[in-house]
Amino acid sequence: MRIATWNVNSIRARVDRVIDYLHRGDIDVLAMQEIKCRDHQFPHEAFEQAGYEVALHGLNQWNGVAIASRLGLDDVSVGFPSQPGFGADDPETGAPGLEARAIGATVQGIRLWSLYIPNGRELDNPHYPYKLEWMRGLARDTAGWLGDQPDLPLALMGDFNVAPLDTDVWDMTAFEGSTHVSAPEREAFFAFETVGLRDVVRPLVPEGYTYWDYKQLRFPRNEGMRIDFILGSPAFADMVETAEIARDERKGDGPSDHVPVVVTIPGEDDDRPMFL
């Protein structure tokens, strides 16, 4: 089974590229972030024709997460129990509304989450403490899930908007006083290791970026960041056979500024044709 995560930066703008990659990459399950659309705007037909079922959570032209699978989707969950809200209050609850940043589903007994962790913006912006609260809440809930089911194969996948190591950015001096590399953000990232998860890609792909800004020729200069991850429980991590960062997907016309991150684990073969 090949499982990937990809911040697609607008699925409507890049549906053809995504479907083409699903075919070329032989991807069984794709977690997507920044789909930037509501359910009725999502290109369901293109995915259905390619043989994929899709579960998504999109509220407007910002954020949005989805999971596409050609092996079925069970137990879909929108958001996690400790997920905080942000911005305008929900008229029904009086609390800040929940953004479309987390969706989970089970595929052949494996629990997968597509996550778009808040950016944080600037260190003095209200979005920064929101980001830290969001990550800490997810870590607490993950600890609870694994406490209840220690042998659960579980993976948190997506755009974490954190570069946990200095080598995960092209030049640390360019990030002085910025988000993504601050000590509290890194501490919140490594809290996932504390509750039992492991970065299942880095041991197999120790170097490489997953994001390059569109500005200032960042990609041709390889001035990137490693901020997209697959963090797996022990049961999931032990199954990982191969991993890759699909750097070439940043090339060509109209790419996302992120590229897919992929792992292969044992799973049932899917004999259905990719395109129906």
N, C-alpha and C positions, 0 to 999 in steps of 0.2 A: 504494500500500500504506500503510495506516494502522497505525502501531505505537505502543503505549502501555505505560506502566509505572504500577503502582498498588499501594501498600501497602494491602491490603484489610482488614487487622486482623481476621482470622478469616473464611475463605471460607464456612464452614458457617453463620455468622451472617448473611452478606451475599450469599449466592449469587444471590438474586433481584435484588438491586440490581446486581450485577456483570453478570449475563446481560442485564438490561434496558439497561445502559449499552453493552454490546457491540453491541446492536442499534441503539440510538439514535445511538451514536458511529461506527457503521460501522467497527468496529475489526477488523483482520485478525489482528493478533498482540498479545497482552497478556502482559506480564511482571508477575507478582504476587509480593508479599512478605507475610510474616507470615500465611501461610495457616493456621497453627496446627492442623495435623492430619497424620495418617499417610495413606499412600496409600489404604488401604481405607476411610478416613473421608471422603475427598474426594468431592464431589458430581459424579462423573464423568458420570452419566446426564444431568444438566442441561446440561452442556457439549456432550456428544455430540448431544443433541437440538437444540442451537443450531448444530451444524455444526462444532464445534471438537475438535481433538485436543489432549490435555494431557500434558505431561511435568512431573513434580514430584519434589521431594525434601522430605519431611516426616518427622520422627522422633518428634514428640510434640506436646503442646499449645502449644509455644513455637516461634518462628521459622518456618521453612518457606518455600520458594520454588517457583514454578511458571511455566511458559510455556504459554499456550493459543494455538492457531493454527488458522485455517480454510484455511491454505495448506500444511499439512503441516509436519512436524518431522523433521529429519535430524541425525545425529551428536550425539545428546544426551550431555552430559557433566555429571556430578555433581561439584561442587567443582573447584578449580583446583590445579595441582601444588604451588604454594607456600602453599596455605591452611593456616594454623596451627590447632591445636586449642585447646580451652579446657575447664577443669573436670576432671571425673573421668577417670582414665586408661582408655584402651581396653584391655580384658583381653587382646586378641590382640596388640596392638603395644606396650603399656606406655606409650604416649604419650597426651597429652590427646585426647579424642575430637573429631572434626570435627562442628561444628554444621551444621544444614541452612540454609545461607546463600547458596549459589551453585549455579546450574544454567545450562548453556549449550545452545543448539541452533542449527541452521542452517535458515533459511527462504529458499528461492529464492536460495541462494548468499550470503545475508547472515548473518553470525555474530552472534547475540544472546545476551546474558547477563542473567539476572534475579538481582539482588544485594541482600541485606539486610545491610549493613555493621554490625558491632557498635556498640552505643550508646555504650560507654565508661563510662557511669554517673557516676562522679565522678573528678576528676583524680588522686586518691590510691587509686583502686580498681584491683585487678588487671585489670579489664576494659578499662581505658584503654590500657595498653601492648599488650594483646592486640589492641585495635582498630587501633592504629598498625601493629603487625606484620602484621595482616590486610591493610590497605590497601597497605602497602609490598610485600608478597608479590604481590598482584594487579597492582600496577604493573610489577613485574619480569616477571611472566608475560606481561602485555600487551605489553611491549617485545619479548619473545621472539616472540610471535605475529606482531607487525607486522614484526619483523626478518626472519622467515621468509617472510612474505607482505605486502610493503609495500602492495600494492593491495587488500588484503582489506577489504571493507565490514564493519566490526565496530562494535558498540555495547554499552557497559556501561550497564545501566539499573537503576534501583532507588532504594531508600532509602539514601542515603549517610550519614545521621546526622551531616552536617557542613554548617554554614552558612558557605560560603567567603568571603562579603563581609559587612561590617557591615550593609549594607542588606538582607541576607537574614534579619534578625530585626527584630521590631518595636521593640525597645529594647535596645541593647547593654548598658546599665547593669543590666538585669535578668539578664544572663548573666555578670556579672563573677565570675571564679573558677569557671566552669562548663565542662563539656564542650561539644562541638559548635562552639565558636568559638575554641578555644585555638590558639595559633600552630602547635604540632606537627600538630594535626589538619588545619589549613588547608594546611600545607606538604605533608602526605601527599595531600591532595585535588589540589593543583596539580601534584603529581608526575605525575598522569595526563596533564596537558598537556605536561609535559616529554618523555614517551614518545610523544607524537604525537596524543593525543586532544583533541577540542574539545567544549565544551558547545554542543550544536547547537540548544538551545532559547533560551538567553538573548539571542542576537542578534535573534531574532524576537519574543521576549516578555521585554523587559528588566526588567519589574517583576512582582511577584506572589509570593505564598507558596503552598506546597504542603501545609502541615501546620498544624493548629490544635489545641491541646490541648482536651479535653472540659471542663476545669475553668475556672472563673472567667470564663465567657462569652467565652472567647478568640476564637471565630469571629465572633460579632456585633460584637465590638470590633476585629476584624481584627488581632488580636495573634498573628501567625503566624510561620512559619519557612519558608524555601526550602531544603529538604534532599533533595528527590527530583529526580534528574537523568537525562539521557540524554547520555552522553559518546560521541562517535563518532570513528572513524578518519577520515583525510582522504577516503578513498573513500566512506565513509558520509555524512560531513558535506556533501560536495559534492552529494549527492542530495536533501538535505532541502529540501522546497518550502514547507511550512507547519509551524507549531508552535503548541501551545496548552496552557494549564493549565486544566483543567476545574473551575473553582472551584465551580460550582453543585452538583457531586456531594458537597460537604460539607453541603448543605442536606437538609431532609426528615427522615424517620424513620429512626433507626438507621444513620447514615452512618459510614463509616470516618473516622478523624481525619486521614487523608491524602486527596488527590484525584489523579485520573489526570493524567499528563503525556504529551502525544501529539505525534508528528511524522508527516508525510506524505512519502513518497518514491515515485518511479515504481515500478510493479510490475505484474505480470499481474493483470488483472481477475479477480475471483472471481465466477462466475455462479451459484454454488449459493445456494439460499435460506438466509436466516439461521436460520430455524426449520424443521426437517424435519417 
